[in-house]
Structures are given as structure tokens and as C-alpha cells.
Amino acid sequence: MRTENQFLVKTISDMIGGADYVYFISYTGTKVKDFNVLRDQLAGANAQCHVLKNALIKKAGSALNLNGWDNLALVNDTAMVCGKGDCGAVAKMIAEFGKKFENVKAKGGYLDGAVLSAAEVGMVADLPSKEVLQAMLLGVLQAPARNLVTVLNAKASSIVNVLNAYKNKCENGN
């Protein structure tokens, strides 16, 4: 392999290794000015978009020994989107941009040690935001404790009601 390609494979490997998520998108036929709009949006979400050769992407993944990397369907023009932070927000941006410009579509991705198909990237885009998911999880985690406190309060209030009734009965002399 030529020295330039070795350097590019190393650079791509570093980008993939340092990212929380990686998405691959097709962009064939998209105008440069339109594609730059997507790049600007992605930059606002702490993500980068690079147009790279498929062979170099495959070699970079192989160099990192990533499981399932060979299953990626990288054909035709490919751009790699990688970054840190909320992977769902970036997937949503790609999906929304794809609705405006039909040529931009997800090809696949790599997230938490797993290769994603195009459909799975779409599923990530359909997920609620990270904050909403955290709030939902917190609600699920708090539910048993809240239910226990409710039951304990109900028993305690029943005892207090019985004691009050007994006290009132004793005071009235009945």
C-alpha cells in the first residue's frame, strides 16, 4: 500500500476509534452547497462528515479488528459521519436531511461495538432524545419505591384512622 494510503487508513482508524458512533451515508447527486449545509448541521452536533474511499474505510475497520466490519455494504459514494455525544440526534439529522434530499441516505454504521444496517440507523433516528430516555428510565426506577411509600402510607393512615375513631368513641363515652 502506498504511503499516502497508509496515512489515510491510520487517520480514518483514529477517527473511528475516537468516536462514540460512526454512520455511513450515500450522497450521490447532491449538490456541494446542499451537502455543506448537512456538514454545518452535523458540526453543530459535535460530529464530522468526511468523504472517503470505500476501500480505505474497509481497511481502517479491519486494522481496528472491528467485529462485523466486513458486513458493511459500502458501495458507490460514501461519506463517514462520526462524533461524540448523542448518536440519536445525529441520526435524526441525517434522516431529516434525507427527507429533503432523496440522494442522502444512511448505508449503515458502527455503534457500541456493533455494525448497524441502514434500517438500524433509521431505528436509532426514531428513538427519543437521550434526555427523554433518561427521564423515562428514572421514572421506571422510581416507580417501585413510590409504590412502596404509597402502600406504607396507606397502612399507616388506616391505623391512624382506627385509633382516631377509637379515641372519639372513648371521649364520647360510647
trRosetta pair geometry for C-beta under 8 A, 3 or more apart (Angstrom, degrees):
i j d omega theta_ij theta_ji phi_ij phi_ji
1 5 4.9 -112 176 88 101 122
1 6 5.4 126 109 -61 114 86
1 9 7.5 4 156 -8 155 142
1 59 7.8 119 -108 -156 154 160
2 5 4.7 88 62 10 84 104
2 6 7.0 -146 97 -8 42 87
3 6 5.5 -53 -148 34 33 114
3 7 6.5 35 153 -19 65 103
4 7 5.7 -55 -155 35 32 112
4 8 6.4 29 150 -17 66 106
5 8 5.5 -51 -145 38 36 112
5 9 6.2 39 155 -21 67 103
5 56 6.5 -136 -155 -101 87 106
5 59 8.0 36 163 67 104 162
6 9 5.8 -51 -145 35 30 111
6 10 6.4 32 153 -18 62 106
7 10 5.7 -57 -151 37 30 112
7 11 6.3 30 152 -20 65 107
8 11 5.5 -53 -145 37 33 112
8 12 6.2 31 156 -17 67 105
8 52 7.7 157 176 -144 116 106
8 53 7.9 44 141 32 148 108
8 56 5.3 -40 122 -152 119 142
9 12 5.8 -53 -144 39 30 109
9 13 6.2 35 153 -22 64 107
9 56 5.6 -135 -82 -158 73 83
9 59 4.9 -58 -122 108 125 116
9 60 5.0 -165 -158 -76 68 78
9 63 6.2 112 161 -19 112 150
10 13 5.6 -53 -146 36 29 114
10 14 6.4 31 153 -20 63 104
10 60 8.0 -152 -52 -115 12 94
10 63 7.9 -97 -90 135 50 166
11 14 5.8 -54 -151 34 30 112
11 15 6.6 31 151 -19 64 104
12 15 5.6 -52 -150 34 35 112
12 16 6.3 30 154 -16 67 106
12 52 6.3 100 -101 -144 128 157
12 56 5.9 136 -12 144 157 99
12 57 6.2 -131 -178 -103 149 52
12 60 3.7 -89 102 -86 113 159
12 80 7.4 85 -143 42 102 169
13 16 5.9 -56 -146 39 30 107
13 17 5.9 26 158 -16 66 113
13 60 4.4 -153 -63 -157 71 90
13 63 5.1 -60 -94 86 138 127
13 64 5.5 171 -146 -53 96 103
14 17 5.8 -57 -138 43 27 110
14 18 6.0 13 165 -8 64 116
15 18 6.3 -69 -144 45 22 101
15 19 6.2 24 159 -32 62 116
15 48 7.3 -97 -150 72 122 134
15 50 7.3 -42 -158 13 171 147
15 80 7.4 96 117 120 139 134
15 82 5.4 120 158 66 99 153
16 19 5.9 -61 -146 26 27 114
16 22 5.6 -3 -127 -69 81 150
16 60 6.0 135 2 139 138 119
16 61 6.7 -132 -171 -87 174 69
16 64 6.2 -114 97 -27 127 161
16 66 7.6 -76 151 -52 137 146
16 82 6.5 -117 -97 -110 47 155
16 110 7.0 22 -156 72 107 147
17 64 6.0 -165 -72 -117 99 132
18 84 7.9 -56 146 -61 78 108
19 22 5.4 97 94 -63 145 85
19 82 3.8 -70 -105 179 159 109
19 83 5.9 37 -141 19 101 12
19 84 6.6 -135 -143 -62 53 65
20 83 6.8 -29 38 104 93 51
20 84 4.8 100 -8 -127 113 52
20 85 6.5 173 33 21 149 30
20 87 6.2 -132 116 -59 106 104
20 111 7.9 23 142 -136 65 76
21 82 6.8 -173 93 -139 53 60
21 83 6.8 -12 58 57 86 66
21 87 3.8 114 -42 -113 158 117
21 90 6.9 167 84 58 135 138
21 109 6.6 1 179 177 91 125
21 110 7.2 163 -161 84 50 58
21 111 4.8 6 -122 -103 90 91
22 80 6.3 -20 -166 -169 100 98
22 81 7.2 147 -160 80 48 52
22 82 4.5 -11 -105 -96 76 99
22 109 5.7 167 94 -160 59 75
22 110 4.3 9 55 49 109 97
22 111 7.4 -156 35 -61 61 61
23 80 7.5 150 79 -160 46 49
23 81 4.4 -14 62 62 96 105
23 82 7.5 -179 23 -72 61 52
23 90 6.9 -173 1 126 137 114
23 91 6.6 163 -80 -94 148 76
23 94 6.2 -114 132 -44 156 165
23 106 6.0 -63 -172 -132 112 102
23 108 7.6 178 -153 99 56 35
23 109 4.2 -27 -105 -99 58 115
23 116 7.9 -37 -110 68 72 130
23 121 5.8 103 -131 -135 108 133
24 57 7.4 88 -104 -178 127 159
24 72 6.8 83 15 -167 155 125
24 74 6.3 -78 180 -99 158 96
24 78 5.4 -17 -168 -162 106 110
24 79 7.2 152 -156 76 55 44
24 80 5.8 -24 -101 -102 72 64
24 81 7.6 -171 -79 20 23 77
24 106 7.2 96 77 -165 54 62
24 107 4.3 -57 106 62 100 110
24 108 5.2 7 46 59 112 74
24 109 6.2 -169 10 -79 73 54
25 49 8.0 -29 38 -140 125 111
25 78 7.3 135 69 -155 38 58
25 79 5.1 -24 64 62 90 96
25 81 6.2 36 -4 -11 114 116
25 94 5.9 -142 -85 -151 138 124
25 98 8.0 -135 -148 -74 120 112
25 104 5.9 11 170 -166 125 79
25 105 6.5 164 -156 81 79 32
25 106 5.6 -50 -100 -102 78 44
25 107 6.2 176 -107 -1 20 89
26 76 6.2 32 -131 92 114 119
26 77 6.1 100 -152 79 71 80
26 78 6.7 -43 -93 -97 58 54
26 79 7.8 150 -108 17 12 84
26 103 6.9 -111 120 166 92 67
26 104 6.9 -179 84 -134 60 33
26 105 5.1 -1 46 53 102 84
26 107 5.6 103 -33 -55 88 109
27 30 4.6 -69 -180 24 84 130
27 35 5.8 63 -171 -110 138 122
27 51 7.6 -84 44 -102 139 107
27 77 5.7 -88 56 118 75 124
27 79 5.4 37 -12 -10 129 124
27 103 6.1 64 -166 128 35 102
27 104 5.4 17 -107 -99 70 78
28 76 5.8 -42 -52 161 135 127
28 77 4.7 148 -69 31 82 124
28 103 5.5 -130 74 -168 58 114
29 103 4.3 -150 69 -107 102 152
30 34 5.3 -121 -179 86 92 119
30 35 4.9 108 121 -62 121 100
30 101 5.5 61 -115 167 108 141
30 103 4.7 -161 -52 84 87 130
30 104 5.8 50 -71 -54 145 95
31 34 4.5 86 63 9 87 106
31 35 6.8 -161 91 -7 42 87
32 35 5.7 -57 -144 39 31 110
32 36 6.2 35 155 -23 65 105
33 36 5.6 -51 -148 33 31 115
33 37 7.0 41 149 -26 60 96
34 37 5.6 -44 -160 21 37 115
34 38 7.2 36 145 -14 63 98
34 101 5.8 127 160 -84 137 150
35 38 5.6 -48 -159 33 42 113
35 39 6.5 45 144 -20 68 103
35 79 7.9 176 -159 -65 120 160
35 104 7.8 163 -105 -82 79 123
36 39 5.2 -47 -146 36 40 117
36 40 6.3 45 153 -22 67 101
37 40 5.8 -52 -151 34 31 112
37 41 6.6 31 151 -18 63 105
37 97 7.8 166 103 -128 99 117
38 41 5.7 -55 -149 36 33 111
38 42 6.2 32 154 -18 67 107
38 49 6.7 48 118 -32 98 173
38 93 7.5 132 -151 151 79 105
38 94 7.7 64 -158 -107 120 59
38 97 5.0 70 -105 -144 109 159
38 104 6.8 -178 -81 -129 158 159
39 42 5.7 -57 -147 38 30 111
39 43 6.3 35 153 -25 64 104
39 49 4.8 -123 -109 49 80 126
40 43 5.6 -50 -148 31 31 114
40 44 6.8 35 152 -21 61 102
41 44 5.8 -55 -160 30 33 114
41 45 7.0 16 149 -5 64 107
41 93 5.4 174 134 -160 123 130
41 97 7.2 179 56 -68 153 126
42 45 5.8 -66 -154 44 38 103
42 47 4.2 -82 179 83 92 106
42 48 6.9 142 129 -96 120 8
42 49 5.2 92 64 -31 161 111
42 81 6.1 -112 -140 -142 147 114
42 83 7.3 -168 175 -37 94 144
42 90 6.5 58 -132 -137 86 98
42 93 6.3 161 -82 115 70 151
43 46 7.7 46 -173 -76 34 17
43 47 7.0 -107 -76 65 27 58
43 48 7.2 50 -93 -96 73 53
45 83 6.9 98 112 111 84 167
45 85 6.9 -156 166 85 75 138
45 86 7.2 -88 -170 63 106 97
45 89 5.4 -166 -144 117 133 117
45 90 5.3 169 120 -81 143 82
45 93 6.4 -142 -7 -26 154 151
46 83 5.1 135 119 -178 70 125
46 84 5.7 -64 140 63 124 76
46 85 4.8 86 70 2 135 140
47 81 5.6 25 165 -179 124 93
47 82 6.7 174 -155 91 83 23
47 83 3.2 -97 -104 -28 65 148
47 85 7.8 -109 -54 49 84 110
47 90 4.9 102 -52 -115 157 133
48 81 7.1 176 86 -147 44 51
48 82 5.9 -16 57 62 89 73
48 83 6.0 149 8 -74 67 90
49 79 5.5 17 -176 165 95 122
49 80 7.3 165 -150 82 48 43
49 81 4.9 -13 -99 -98 79 81
50 79 6.6 165 82 -161 33 74
50 80 5.2 -17 62 58 88 92
50 82 7.9 -20 15 19 105 99
51 77 7.3 -26 -149 -172 106 96
51 78 7.5 140 -149 91 61 47
51 79 4.9 -42 -91 -101 64 84
51 80 8.0 165 -94 15 17 71
52 56 5.7 -111 171 76 106 118
52 57 5.4 115 109 -56 126 101
52 78 6.5 -46 67 94 73 96
52 79 7.4 112 15 -128 73 36
52 80 5.5 -3 19 -1 124 116
53 56 4.4 82 70 8 95 107
53 57 7.0 -164 93 -9 49 84
53 78 8.0 74 -168 52 13 106
54 57 5.6 -56 -150 35 34 112
54 58 6.3 32 154 -18 68 106
54 74 4.1 163 -143 136 107 114
54 75 6.8 37 -103 -92 163 24
54 78 5.3 99 -80 15 84 138
55 58 5.8 -54 -149 37 31 111
55 59 6.4 29 153 -17 65 107
56 59 5.7 -53 -144 38 33 111
56 60 6.2 37 154 -23 65 105
57 60 5.7 -54 -149 34 29 113
57 61 6.5 27 154 -15 63 106
57 72 7.9 -92 125 102 118 151
57 74 5.9 -164 78 -139 133 168
57 78 6.6 -73 -6 107 156 143
57 80 6.3 172 -111 -65 125 132
58 61 5.9 -56 -150 38 31 109
58 62 6.3 30 153 -17 65 108
58 69 7.1 139 -145 148 61 105
58 70 7.5 65 -153 -108 103 56
58 72 7.3 -158 -97 65 84 118
58 74 6.4 -153 -56 49 100 141
59 62 5.6 -55 -145 40 32 112
59 63 6.2 39 153 -25 66 104
60 63 5.6 -51 -148 32 30 114
60 64 6.7 21 153 -11 62 107
61 64 5.8 -61 -151 41 33 106
61 66 4.8 -71 -168 37 85 125
61 69 3.6 173 150 -160 129 143
61 72 7.4 124 1 9 174 139
61 110 7.6 -171 -118 -68 119 155
62 65 7.3 32 -177 -76 38 39
62 66 7.7 -84 -75 31 24 82
62 69 6.3 -159 -65 95 56 142
62 70 7.6 61 -83 -67 97 86
64 69 7.7 126 66 -64 98 155
66 69 4.2 89 82 -52 102 120
66 110 6.6 -12 -179 -142 148 142
66 113 7.8 -160 -151 -144 84 54
66 115 7.6 111 141 -63 110 96
67 113 6.5 34 38 176 116 82
67 114 7.5 -32 85 -105 109 43
67 115 7.3 -133 104 -17 67 98
68 71 4.8 -37 -174 21 78 122
68 72 7.9 100 138 -36 77 77
68 114 6.9 18 44 -157 149 50
68 115 3.7 -135 117 4 120 126
69 72 6.2 -28 -174 -5 49 112
69 110 7.5 8 -102 -94 81 132
69 115 6.4 -178 -83 -79 35 127
71 115 5.4 133 67 104 112 159
72 107 7.4 65 -174 130 91 105
72 108 5.0 -171 -136 85 86 155
72 110 8.0 -44 -76 -56 128 99
72 115 6.1 -126 -63 -155 85 127
73 107 6.2 -136 81 -180 85 99
73 108 6.3 132 37 -28 77 133
73 118 7.9 -51 52 -29 121 106
74 78 5.3 -4 -155 -73 96 158
74 107 6.6 89 -99 140 58 147
74 108 7.7 -91 -63 37 75 124
75 78 7.9 117 59 -51 19 112
78 107 6.5 -56 -121 18 100 159
81 90 6.4 175 145 169 127 124
81 94 6.7 -154 26 -76 166 128
83 90 6.3 160 46 -78 128 155
85 89 7.5 -38 124 43 107 124
85 90 7.9 115 84 -30 96 114
86 89 4.1 52 109 7 121 112
86 90 6.9 154 100 -10 71 84
86 129 6.9 -7 -158 -158 143 80
86 130 4.9 -122 -116 -16 106 127
87 90 5.9 -59 -155 39 38 109
87 91 6.2 39 150 -20 70 108
87 111 5.9 96 -167 -124 164 125
87 124 6.2 -53 126 178 103 133
88 91 5.6 -55 -145 38 33 112
88 92 6.3 37 154 -22 66 104
88 124 5.7 -139 -104 167 67 80
88 125 6.8 149 -159 -110 65 29
88 127 4.9 -92 -124 75 131 109
88 128 7.6 18 162 95 158 27
88 129 6.2 178 96 -121 131 42
88 130 6.4 168 32 -46 124 78
89 92 5.6 -52 -151 33 31 115
89 93 6.6 36 149 -22 62 101
89 129 6.5 41 -70 -124 93 91
89 130 7.7 -56 -28 -8 102 100
90 93 5.5 -47 -151 30 36 115
90 94 6.6 36 151 -18 65 102
91 94 5.7 -52 -151 36 34 111
91 95 6.3 33 151 -18 66 107
91 106 7.5 18 -145 -85 84 145
91 109 7.9 -55 -97 -47 108 165
91 121 5.7 -162 -137 -179 114 76
91 122 7.7 -177 174 -100 114 19
91 124 4.3 154 -43 104 177 104
91 125 3.8 -132 133 -74 100 77
92 95 5.6 -57 -146 39 32 111
92 96 6.1 30 157 -18 68 108
92 125 4.8 145 -79 -153 50 82
93 96 5.9 -56 -143 39 28 108
93 97 6.1 26 158 -17 64 109
94 97 5.8 -57 -146 39 27 110
94 98 6.2 32 152 -23 62 109
94 104 7.1 -139 -166 151 73 110
94 106 5.8 82 134 -68 135 98
94 121 7.5 -42 86 157 142 121
94 125 6.9 -111 62 -91 91 131
95 98 5.5 -55 -150 35 29 116
95 99 6.9 36 150 -26 62 97
95 106 7.3 -22 -76 -24 73 119
95 122 6.4 110 -101 -124 124 69
95 125 4.1 102 -22 -175 143 159
96 99 5.7 -46 -157 22 36 113
96 100 7.2 28 149 -10 62 101
97 100 5.8 -57 -158 38 39 108
97 101 6.2 -19 162 34 74 102
97 104 5.4 -43 120 99 100 150
98 101 6.6 -74 -126 70 28 67
98 102 7.1 57 -178 -125 66 28
98 104 4.6 -129 -95 96 69 85
98 105 5.4 94 -135 -91 130 52
98 106 7.3 -68 -57 -17 153 75
101 104 4.8 54 93 8 105 109
102 105 7.8 3 173 -50 49 102
105 118 6.9 17 152 -152 100 129
106 109 7.0 -34 -168 -35 114 105
106 118 4.8 149 102 -144 87 77
106 121 4.0 -145 166 94 154 146
106 122 6.5 -168 45 -51 140 74
106 125 7.9 -155 -31 -29 149 132
107 118 5.7 -52 -152 -82 17 103
108 115 6.6 -1 173 178 122 88
108 116 5.6 160 -170 88 67 67
108 117 5.6 -47 -112 -135 90 26
108 118 5.7 -60 -65 -56 57 61
108 120 7.9 37 -139 52 64 103
108 121 6.6 -176 -142 -31 20 125
109 115 7.5 158 87 -163 42 49
109 116 4.0 -5 61 54 87 120
109 120 7.4 -131 44 93 102 101
109 121 4.9 116 -4 -88 124 111
109 124 7.7 -57 56 16 154 152
110 114 7.2 173 -151 85 56 38
110 115 5.7 -27 -99 -106 76 55
110 116 6.7 -151 -69 10 24 88
111 114 6.1 -27 70 61 67 85
111 116 5.7 30 14 -33 106 126
111 124 7.1 144 -29 -93 170 151
116 120 4.0 -136 -161 93 91 123
116 121 5.2 114 131 -57 130 76
116 124 7.2 -15 -147 -21 157 130
117 120 4.8 98 49 6 72 102
117 121 7.3 -128 97 -5 41 84
118 121 5.7 -50 -153 31 34 113
118 122 6.7 38 147 -19 63 103
119 122 5.4 -53 -157 34 36 116
119 123 6.6 40 145 -22 66 100
120 123 5.3 -44 -149 30 40 115
120 124 6.7 45 149 -21 65 97
121 124 5.6 -47 -153 31 36 114
121 125 6.6 39 146 -20 63 103
122 125 5.4 -52 -151 34 35 115
122 126 6.5 34 151 -20 66 105
123 126 5.6 -55 -149 35 35 112
123 127 7.1 52 149 -38 62 91
124 127 5.8 -37 -161 5 37 117
127 133 7.0 5 168 -64 109 129
128 132 3.8 -89 151 89 126 135
128 133 5.5 159 80 -51 102 79
128 136 7.4 103 63 -17 148 135
129 132 4.8 94 56 7 77 102
129 133 7.1 -144 96 -4 39 88
130 133 5.7 -57 -148 39 31 111
130 134 6.3 33 154 -20 66 106
131 134 5.7 -53 -147 35 31 112
131 135 6.4 32 153 -19 64 105
132 135 5.7 -53 -149 36 32 112
132 136 6.4 34 151 -20 65 105
133 136 5.6 -52 -147 36 33 113
133 137 6.3 34 153 -18 65 105
134 137 5.7 -53 -147 37 32 112
134 138 6.3 35 153 -21 65 105
135 138 5.6 -51 -146 35 31 114
135 139 6.5 35 153 -21 63 104
136 139 5.7 -54 -153 34 31 113
136 140 6.6 30 151 -17 64 105
137 140 5.6 -55 -150 36 34 111
137 141 6.2 30 154 -16 67 108
138 141 5.7 -57 -145 40 31 110
138 142 6.1 23 158 -15 66 111
139 142 6.0 -60 -141 41 27 106
139 143 6.5 47 156 -46 62 97
140 143 5.9 -37 -153 2 30 119
141 144 7.9 -57 -179 23 34 95
142 145 5.8 -69 -161 48 52 108
142 146 5.5 51 147 -25 85 111
143 146 5.7 -59 -141 39 28 111
143 147 6.1 27 161 -19 66 108
144 147 5.7 -56 -145 38 30 110
144 148 6.3 32 156 -22 65 106
145 148 5.6 -53 -147 34 31 113
145 149 6.4 31 155 -18 65 104
146 149 5.9 -54 -150 36 31 110
146 150 6.4 34 151 -21 63 106
147 150 5.6 -53 -149 35 33 115
147 151 6.4 31 154 -18 66 104
148 151 5.8 -55 -149 37 31 109
148 152 6.2 28 155 -15 66 108
149 152 5.7 -55 -143 41 30 110
149 153 6.1 31 157 -19 65 108
150 153 5.9 -56 -145 38 26 110
150 154 6.3 30 154 -24 62 106
151 154 5.6 -53 -149 32 30 113
151 155 6.6 28 154 -16 64 103
152 155 5.9 -54 -150 36 33 108
152 156 6.3 29 154 -15 66 109
153 156 5.7 -56 -144 41 32 110
153 157 6.0 30 158 -18 67 108
154 157 5.9 -56 -144 39 27 108
154 158 6.4 32 153 -24 62 105
155 158 5.7 -53 -151 31 31 114
155 159 6.6 29 153 -17 64 103
156 159 5.8 -54 -152 35 33 110
156 160 6.4 33 151 -18 66 106
157 160 5.5 -51 -145 38 36 114
157 161 6.3 41 153 -23 66 103
158 161 5.7 -53 -149 34 30 112
158 162 6.5 29 153 -18 64 104
159 162 5.8 -54 -150 36 32 110
159 163 6.3 30 153 -16 66 107
160 163 5.7 -55 -145 40 31 110
160 164 6.2 34 154 -21 65 107
161 164 5.7 -53 -145 37 30 112
161 165 6.3 31 155 -20 63 105
162 165 5.7 -54 -149 36 31 112
162 166 6.3 31 152 -18 65 106
163 166 5.6 -54 -146 38 32 112
163 167 6.2 36 153 -22 66 105
164 167 5.5 -52 -144 36 31 113
164 168 6.2 31 155 -18 65 105
165 168 5.8 -53 -147 37 30 111
165 169 6.3 33 151 -22 63 106
166 169 5.6 -53 -148 34 31 114
166 170 6.4 30 153 -18 65 105
167 170 5.8 -56 -148 37 30 109
167 171 6.3 27 154 -18 65 108
168 171 5.8 -56 -145 38 30 111
168 172 6.2 22 158 -13 64 111
169 172 6.1 -63 -147 42 26 105
169 174 5.2 -85 -163 66 77 103
170 173 7.7 38 177 -72 31 30
